């Protein structure tokens, strides 16, 4: 965060900054704010554009975020102008993603895994977009597995494209995806 803050300071008004709240640091609701304030200091910015509940699954959502009312905490921080969008990064089953979206109406975007090698979240990308969430893809080139040139492009009729280009075109070709 310190390096990102220094690098982006001269162009802060031209970029979006996302950061995360590691929920293992949140033992009580006030810790959510403290964690954000620490990130803001490190980033040397008065706000972040996307603040993620980091790496959540259904258990974390049901057993920590909901009982501690952390989405309401995030909403307060948004109202104060410290964050622009309430987000979460996700690591669980498609059914768990649907549960979180259905029970977290204030959530505005999700960061999730999706690529040519892992299409498990494909249906939920459509669901999230229908519910108005922005969908950002992590791992669009399969953790690097699709970055190296292979014969896959020729097999798929990709012509002179590189494998990573094909992988990014696949991900960005999904109408529910906003960014990769």
N, C-alpha and C positions, 0 to 999 in steps of 0.2 A: 504494500500500500504506500509506503514512503516513496519508493522509486516511481510508482505510477503517478503519485501526486506531484512529484517534481517534474516528471516528463510532461504531464498534461496541464500544468499550471498556466503556461502561456496561451493555451488554446482551450481552456476549460469551457468557455461558452460555445464551443464548436463540437464537443464530444459528449457522449453519454458515459457515465461511470456507474458500474455495477460493483457491489461488494456483498459480502455475506455475513450472516450472524451464525457462528458455530454454536449450536444450541447446547452443547455440553458446558458452555460457559454461563448459561442462563440457569441459575438456581432459584431465582425469584423474578417476578415481572420487571423490577427496576433494573436488573442486569441487562435486559434487552436494550434499554436506552444507553446504559453505560458502554455496552459493546459498540453501538453505533457511534457514540461520541468519540470513542477511542479511534475508530476507523476514520471519522471526519478529521480528527487531529492529524493522523498519519497521512491522509490524503491531502491535507491542507486545502479543504474545500468546505463551504458552508452547507452543502447538501450532496446527496448521491441520487442518481436518477433511478436506479433499481436496487432495492435492498432485499436480499434473498434470505429466507429461512433456508439454511444451507443443508443440502443432502438429506431431505426429509423422506420419510416413508409413512405408511399409515399408522404405525405404532407411535412414532414421534408426534405425528399430528394429533392422534387421539389421546395420548397419555401425557403430552407436554404442552403443545401449542394451545389446544382447546381448554384444558383445565386451568392453565395459567393466563388465559385470555390474552395471548400474545398478539393475535390479529388486531384486537382493540388497541393494544399498545402501539403497534405499527401504525394504525390509523391516526392516533394522536400525533405521532412523529410526522406523519404526512401532513396533517393539519397545521403543524408548526413550521412546515417547509423544510424539514431536515431530510426527508426522502420524497421522491416524486411518485414512485410506483412500488407497491407491495408485491414482492415476488417470492418464488421458491424454486430451489433446484431439487430434483426428484430422482429417487433411486428405489423403485419398488415395482410392483406389477401394474398392468394397465387398470385393473379393477381398483387398486388402491388410489391411482391417479384420479379416477372418476369420483371416488369417495371424497378425496380432498377438495376437488373442484366444487363438487355439489355442496360441501359443508363449509366452504371458505369463500363466500361470495365477494369479499373485499379483495381477494387475491387478483392481481392484474396481469401477471405473466408467470410463465413456467419455463425453466431451463431443463431439458431432458435429452436422453440418449436417443438417437435415431440415425440410421445410415443404411446403406445397401446390405450390410451384413446383419443388421439388427433392426428389424421392422416391427418389433413387438408393440411399440407405442403408436403405430400408424393410425389406428382407429381413434385413439384418445387425443391425438393431435387435432383431428377434425372436431371432436367433442369440445376440446378446450377452446378452439377458435370460435365455435358456435356459441359458447358461453361468454365470448368477448375477451378471452385471455390472449395476450401476445404469447407466441410460442418461439422460443429460441432453442436451437439445437446445439448440444455438445457432442463431440465425437463424430462430426459429419464424415470424416475419412476413416472411421473405424479404429480410432486410437493409433492411426498411422498405417494400419494394415492395407489401406487403399491408396496410400501416398506413393508407393513405389510403382514404377511402370510394370505392367503385366500384360498378358495376352487377353485379359478380361475385356478391355476396350474393344478389341477386334471381334471378340465373341459376341459382344452386345451391339455391334454395328456402330461403334463410336468413332470410326475413322481415325483422324490424326489427333484426337484429344488425348490428354494424359489421364491416367486412372483417377487421380485426385480431382480433375476437372469433371469427369463423369460423376464421381461421388457427390461433389458439390451441386452439380446440376440436378441430380436426383433429389437431394434434400431440399433445395430451393424450389424445385418444381412442385413440391407439395403445397397446395394453395393455403393450407393452415399454418405454414411456417413463415415467420417474420424475418428471421435472421439465423445464420449459422456461424 
